[in-house]
Amino acid sequence: MMPADDQLTTARQRIAAAYDPALLHDAGRRLADLLAANLERAEHSAGAVLPWAEPSTAVDEARAFLRDEDEAGSEPETSAAGDQFAALVRVMLERGLNLHDPRYIGHQVPAPVPLAGLFDAVGSVTNQVMAVYEMGPWASAVELAMVRELGEAIGWAPDTFSGTVTHGGSLANLTALLTARNVALGESWDQGLAGGASQPAPVLLTHAEAHYSVARAAGILGLGSRQTVRVGLDTRGRMDPRRLDEELARLRAEGRPVVAVVACACATPIGAFDPLEEIAAVCRKHGVWLHADAAHGGSALLSERHRHLLAGIEHADSVVWDAHKMLFVPGLCAFVLYRDRSRVFDTFRQDAPYLFDPAAPGLADYDSGVRSVECTKRAAAFGLWGVWSLFGRQLFGDMVDVTFALGRTLHAKLTAADDFVPLHEPQCNIVVFRHVPAALGNAPRERVGDFQLELRRRIIESGEFYIVPAKHDGTGALRVAIMNPLTTPEHLDRLLDALRRHGRELLGASA
């Protein structure tokens, strides 16, 4: 058995090896080479979009790389450690989803601007975290600088609004709706919502196809996920302001407190932008908080061509805007923005003198921990700040314009084909459709829907394209979200050809 002093000496040696700046330099050089080579391959579609593996197999493979306890006593030299690091990175790249491949047109997850990840890496390597200003002064400054840029893009006057960054749109929606609950229901933060069966339950009003995070937020906030009133839609899949007005009048007559109205810009299923100007007018009439979930579509504010889609968003009391969607930076970076800057302090009402300095109350405006569900959080805005600083605001507008135009291009191609059925006219880069070959022309609706789901499974497992399943009018469909600005109309032609080919194989196999 090794003496205690020798054990500590060995422990210090292992620690020194892990923190060696020379190892970081060697690994960083290798990483840059590997990432650049992978980006080149992905952009030229040299491989599968998704290297498919069964989940249990992938977990076993990942565990196999972990070092055993009996291997931990000897540490490799710097060069050997660099070789091992490079080998692990290669595995990560070989096994990972290739979002930079132009054939990735699946979930609303972008091919991020590559340098955004390097700015994030600076924060990760140096662990720039936030809770109070002094813990992460530059991270706090960067976050609030971006809050101010995005708030002014919405149309709010400088120094009148505020906001924060959260890890994802679901958490952002929760944070905004928590604020709305505390404003609408007064002492709920301290006293809770328990009021007995005699008191009418408060409700949220939502777009009928709002993201599931809204109902989840209602459950977490103690309102109950069933206390969400889904407002009917118009023929374009948008919240109908007339029906909203009717619902609010009905709830008022019943004595039901309304926490907020949640509008979508845009809604996830088909990318429909709610008429925010009209909805805001209805909310003002009834004195109700308006929350705009602009996680995906908020970035259209940076496009002169598409800004009109969000007309009226400046009247919203709170807005969610995900940078890790249409601002093309890595996840997760979601902004919660408040039209009235004082409302940011309505979210949480707690004293924590070990964190928040009572000797410097003016610093509270810069302490992220008083505005967020999270206490310590990563410097999530570094990537956005870095790309904006390097390339300017116009780059983001360009990427919105290009991807939205591709949505319209795909719709035109589907319309011109006799074996594809577009299911809506796209307002953005989200397109839902079906492939209906002649052999399915007289098939029952359910069979046509099942065919879409089977076809989608085949095409992603082939690695040729990545698209996602959808339902439209209760029946299976295919959904594309063009999240790579390097995708071209030619890639869309190849998608339709691939769907036809896999469709023929699928129908042949089932014949």
Buried (B, 14 or more C-beta within 10 A) or exposed (E): EEEEEEEEEBEEEEEEBEEBEEBBEBBBEBBEEBBEEBBEBBBEBEEBBBBEEEEEEEEEEEEEEEEEEEEEEEBEEBEEBBBBBBEEBBEEBEEEBBBBBBBBBBBBBBBBBEBBBBBBBEBEEEEBBBBBBEBBEEBBBBBBBBBBBBBBBBBBEEEEBBBBBBBBBBBBBBBBBBBBBBBBBEEBBEEEBEEEEEEEEBBBBBBBBBBEBBBBBBEBBBBBBEBBBBBEBBEBBBBBBEBBBBBBEEBBEEEBBBBBBBBBBBBBBBBBBBBBBBBBBBBEEBEBBBBBBBBBBBBBBBBEEBBEBBBBBBBBBBBBBBBBBBBBBBBBBBBBBBBBBEBBBBBBEEEEEEBBBEEEEEBBBBBBBBBBBBBBBBBBBBBBBBBBEEEEEEBBBBBBBBBBBBBBBBBEBBEEBEBBBBBBBBBBBBBBBBBBBEBBEEBEEEEBBBBBBBBBEBBBEBBBBBBBBBBBEEBBBBBBBBBBBBBBEEBBEBBBEBBBBBBEEBBEEEE
